[in-house]
Amino acid sequence: MSITLTHVAVQVRDLTATIAFYEEYCGLRCIHRRHNSEGGGVVWMAEPGREHAFIFVFMSGGQGAAQDEQDYGHLGFAVE
């Protein structure tokens, strides 16, 4: 069996704002969403046409973490 990267899961503070950002600036679309009783949930997002190849999973909640000045962690997209 070959190994294939299928998704990246990221915890976010504001799920609604995260969805809006990735839709507007990166062209991702929601392909699945679940809500929880606290008003948060999880959303799966993908590039149109690549829904079965690779997805981003954004989950609300969890404890926020301060980002250090030297922390350059990010998701990289090529845009026009």
VOVO-840129 format. One line per field, with one value per residue: residue in one letter; x, y, z of N, C-alpha, C, O in turn. Coordinates in nm, 2 decimals, m for minus. Atoms other than C-alpha are relative to their C-alpha. Layout:
BEGIN
code A, ... .
n_xx X, ... .
n_yy Y, ... .
n_zz Z, ... .
ca_xx X, ... .
ca_yy Y, ... .
ca_zz Z, ... .
c_xx X, ... .
c_yy Y, ... .
c_zz Z, ... .
o_xx X, ... .
o_yy Y, ... .
o_zz Z, ... .
//
This chain:
BEGIN
code M, S, I, T, L, T, H, V, A, V, Q, V, R, D, L, T, A, T, I, A, F, Y, E, E, Y, C, G, L, R, C, I, H, R, R, H, N, S, E, G, G, G, V, V, W, M, A, E, P, G, R, E, H, A, F, I, F, V, F, M, S, G, G, Q, G, A, A, Q, D, E, Q, D, Y, G, H, L, G, F, A, V, E .
n_xx 0.08, m0.07, 0.05, 0.05, 0.04, 0.14, 0.05, m0.06, 0.10, m0.05, 0.10, 0.01, 0.08, 0.13, 0.02, 0.07, m0.10, m0.09, 0.07, 0.01, m0.14, m0.04, 0.09, m0.03, m0.13, m0.07, 0.09, 0.05, 0.14, 0.04, 0.05, 0.07, 0.00, 0.08, 0.01, 0.02, 0.10, m0.06, 0.00, m0.12, 0.01, m0.11, 0.03, m0.09, m0.01, m0.09, 0.01, 0.09, m0.06, m0.10, 0.07, m0.03, m0.15, m0.06, 0.09, m0.04, 0.10, m0.01, 0.08, 0.02, m0.02, m0.13, m0.07, m0.08, m0.14, m0.07, m0.10, m0.13, m0.05, m0.09, 0.08, 0.04, 0.09, 0.10, 0.04, m0.04, 0.08, m0.04, 0.12, m0.03 .
n_yy m0.12, m0.12, m0.10, m0.12, m0.11, m0.03, m0.12, m0.07, m0.05, m0.12, m0.06, m0.15, m0.07, m0.04, 0.08, m0.08, m0.09, 0.09, 0.05, m0.12, m0.03, 0.10, m0.01, m0.12, m0.02, 0.13, 0.08, 0.12, 0.01, 0.09, 0.13, 0.07, m0.08, 0.05, m0.10, 0.06, m0.07, m0.12, m0.09, 0.03, 0.12, 0.04, m0.01, 0.05, m0.08, 0.04, m0.06, 0.06, 0.11, 0.07, 0.05, 0.14, 0.01, m0.07, m0.10, m0.06, 0.02, m0.11, 0.04, m0.11, 0.02, 0.02, m0.11, m0.07, 0.00, m0.12, 0.03, m0.06, m0.08, 0.08, 0.11, m0.03, 0.11, m0.05, 0.08, m0.08, 0.01, m0.08, m0.08, m0.10 .
n_zz 0.00, 0.00, m0.09, 0.07, m0.08, 0.04, m0.06, m0.11, m0.09, m0.07, m0.09, 0.02, m0.10, 0.06, 0.12, 0.10, 0.07, 0.07, 0.13, 0.09, 0.05, 0.10, 0.12, 0.08, 0.04, 0.05, 0.09, m0.05, m0.02, m0.11, 0.05, m0.11, m0.12, m0.12, m0.11, m0.13, m0.09, m0.04, 0.11, 0.08, 0.08, 0.09, 0.14, 0.09, 0.12, 0.11, 0.13, 0.09, 0.08, m0.07, m0.13, m0.03, m0.01, m0.12, m0.06, m0.12, m0.11, m0.10, m0.12, m0.10, m0.14, m0.05, m0.06, 0.09, m0.03, 0.05, 0.10, m0.02, 0.11, 0.09, 0.05, 0.14, 0.04, 0.09, 0.11, 0.12, 0.13, 0.11, 0.05, 0.10 .
ca_xx 0.00, 0.13, 0.11, m0.09, m0.13, m0.51, m0.57, m0.44, m0.64, m0.61, m0.78, m0.91, m1.05, m1.33, m1.46, m1.69, m1.41, m1.18, m1.43, m1.48, m1.10, m1.03, m1.33, m1.24, m0.87, m0.78, m1.08, m1.16, m1.51, m1.69, m1.75, m1.87, m1.97, m2.08, m2.20, m2.17, m2.39, m2.15, m2.20, m1.87, m1.79, m1.58, m1.56, m1.39, m1.27, m1.11, m1.02, m1.29, m1.22, m0.98, m1.23, m1.12, m0.74, m0.67, m0.88, m0.83, m1.01, m1.08, m1.20, m1.34, m1.25, m0.96, m0.72, m0.57, m0.19, 0.02, 0.23, 0.60, 0.77, 1.00, 0.71, 0.66, 0.41, 0.16, m0.04, 0.10, m0.11, m0.01, m0.25, m0.27 .
ca_yy 0.00, 0.34, 0.63, 0.94, 1.27, 1.33, 1.62, 1.87, 1.94, 2.28, 2.41, 2.77, 3.03, 3.15, 2.90, 3.14, 3.39, 3.10, 2.97, 3.33, 3.38, 3.06, 3.10, 3.45, 3.45, 3.08, 2.96, 2.68, 2.55, 2.38, 2.01, 1.90, 2.07, 1.95, 2.18, 2.11, 2.22, 2.50, 2.67, 2.55, 2.25, 2.12, 2.20, 2.03, 2.25, 2.18, 2.32, 2.27, 1.94, 1.82, 1.71, 1.35, 1.43, 1.67, 1.86, 2.10, 2.02, 2.33, 2.26, 2.52, 2.55, 2.45, 2.67, 2.95, 2.97, 3.29, 3.28, 3.35, 3.62, 3.35, 3.11, 3.12, 2.82, 2.87, 2.72, 2.83, 2.90, 3.03, 3.31, 3.55 .
ca_zz 0.00, m0.09, 0.15, 0.04, 0.22, 0.23, 0.47, 0.72, 1.03, 1.20, 1.51, 1.48, 1.71, 1.47, 1.23, 1.05, 0.98, 0.88, 0.62, 0.48, 0.45, 0.27, 0.04, m0.06, m0.08, m0.16, m0.36, m0.13, m0.09, 0.20, 0.12, 0.46, 0.78, 1.13, 1.41, 1.78, 2.07, 2.16, 1.82, 1.68, 1.48, 1.20, 0.83, 0.55, 0.26, m0.07, m0.40, m0.66, m0.84, m0.58, m0.31, m0.33, m0.34, m0.05, 0.20, 0.48, 0.81, 1.03, 1.38, 1.62, 1.98, 2.19, 2.38, 2.18, 2.16, 2.13, 1.82, 1.88, 1.67, 1.52, 1.44, 1.06, 1.05, 0.77, 0.49, 0.15, m0.16, m0.50, m0.60, m0.89 .
c_xx 0.09, m0.06, m0.03, m0.04, m0.14, m0.06, 0.10, m0.11, 0.06, m0.11, 0.00, m0.09, m0.14, m0.02, m0.07, 0.10, 0.10, m0.06, 0.00, 0.14, 0.04, m0.09, 0.04, 0.14, 0.07, m0.09, m0.05, m0.15, m0.03, m0.06, m0.07, 0.01, m0.08, 0.00, 0.00, m0.09, 0.05, 0.00, 0.12, m0.02, 0.12, m0.04, 0.11, 0.00, 0.10, 0.00, m0.10, 0.07, 0.10, m0.05, 0.04, 0.16, 0.06, m0.10, 0.07, m0.11, 0.02, m0.09, m0.01, 0.04, 0.15, 0.06, 0.08, 0.15, 0.06, 0.10, 0.13, 0.04, 0.08, m0.08, m0.06, m0.09, m0.11, m0.05, 0.03, m0.08, 0.06, m0.12, 0.05, 0.03 .
c_yy 0.12, 0.10, 0.13, 0.10, 0.04, 0.12, 0.05, 0.05, 0.11, 0.05, 0.15, 0.06, 0.03, m0.07, 0.07, 0.09, m0.09, m0.04, 0.12, 0.03, m0.09, m0.01, 0.12, 0.01, m0.12, m0.08, m0.13, 0.00, m0.10, m0.13, m0.08, 0.09, m0.07, 0.11, m0.08, 0.08, 0.13, 0.11, m0.01, m0.12, m0.03, 0.02, m0.06, 0.09, m0.05, 0.09, m0.07, m0.10, m0.08, m0.06, m0.14, m0.02, 0.06, 0.10, 0.06, m0.02, 0.11, m0.03, 0.12, m0.04, m0.03, 0.12, 0.08, 0.01, 0.13, m0.05, 0.08, 0.08, m0.08, m0.12, 0.04, m0.11, 0.06, m0.10, 0.08, m0.03, 0.09, 0.07, 0.10, 0.13 .
c_zz 0.00, 0.10, m0.07, 0.11, m0.04, 0.06, 0.10, 0.09, 0.09, 0.10, m0.01, 0.10, m0.05, m0.13, m0.11, m0.08, m0.08, m0.14, m0.10, m0.06, m0.11, m0.13, m0.09, m0.06, m0.06, m0.09, 0.05, 0.02, 0.11, m0.07, 0.10, 0.12, 0.11, 0.11, 0.13, 0.09, 0.05, m0.11, m0.09, m0.09, m0.08, m0.14, m0.08, m0.13, m0.10, m0.12, m0.09, m0.09, 0.07, 0.13, 0.04, 0.01, 0.12, 0.05, 0.12, 0.10, 0.10, 0.11, 0.09, 0.14, 0.04, 0.06, m0.10, 0.05, m0.06, m0.10, 0.02, m0.12, m0.10, m0.06, m0.14, m0.06, m0.08, m0.10, m0.13, m0.12, m0.10, m0.05, m0.11, 0.06 .
o_xx 0.18, m0.17, 0.05, m0.12, m0.16, m0.15, 0.19, m0.20, 0.17, m0.22, 0.11, m0.17, m0.24, 0.03, m0.03, 0.09, 0.15, 0.01, 0.03, 0.14, 0.08, m0.04, 0.06, 0.15, 0.17, m0.04, m0.10, m0.21, 0.04, m0.14, m0.14, 0.11, m0.19, 0.11, m0.05, m0.13, m0.03, 0.05, 0.13, m0.13, 0.23, m0.16, 0.23, m0.11, 0.20, m0.10, m0.11, 0.17, 0.14, 0.02, 0.03, 0.20, 0.14, m0.16, 0.16, m0.23, 0.13, m0.21, 0.10, 0.03, 0.24, 0.01, 0.16, 0.17, 0.03, 0.17, 0.13, 0.01, 0.08, m0.02, m0.14, m0.11, m0.17, 0.02, m0.01, m0.11, 0.11, m0.22, 0.16, 0.06 .
o_yy 0.13, 0.09, 0.18, 0.06, 0.07, 0.18, m0.01, 0.11, 0.10, 0.06, 0.21, m0.01, 0.02, m0.03, 0.05, 0.10, m0.04, m0.04, 0.10, 0.06, m0.05, m0.05, 0.10, 0.04, m0.11, m0.18, m0.21, 0.11, m0.20, m0.12, m0.18, 0.15, m0.12, 0.17, m0.19, 0.19, 0.21, 0.22, 0.06, m0.15, 0.01, 0.00, m0.04, 0.12, m0.11, 0.17, m0.19, m0.07, m0.18, m0.09, m0.17, m0.13, 0.00, 0.17, 0.01, 0.00, 0.12, m0.05, 0.18, m0.16, m0.01, 0.23, 0.01, m0.01, 0.16, m0.15, 0.20, 0.05, m0.05, m0.20, 0.13, m0.13, 0.16, m0.20, 0.20, m0.14, 0.20, 0.01, 0.13, 0.23 .
o_zz 0.08, 0.14, m0.15, 0.20, m0.16, 0.00, 0.15, 0.04, 0.14, 0.05, m0.02, 0.16, 0.02, m0.23, m0.23, m0.20, m0.18, m0.24, m0.21, m0.18, m0.22, m0.23, m0.21, m0.17, m0.13, m0.15, m0.03, 0.03, 0.12, m0.16, 0.07, 0.15, 0.08, 0.13, 0.14, 0.04, 0.09, m0.08, m0.19, m0.12, m0.04, m0.18, m0.04, m0.18, m0.06, m0.14, m0.09, m0.15, 0.01, 0.22, 0.16, 0.04, 0.18, m0.02, 0.18, 0.07, 0.16, 0.09, 0.12, 0.17, m0.04, 0.05, m0.17, 0.17, m0.18, m0.08, 0.03, m0.23, m0.22, m0.13, m0.15, m0.18, m0.04, m0.12, m0.13, m0.16, m0.07, m0.08, m0.12, m0.02 .
//
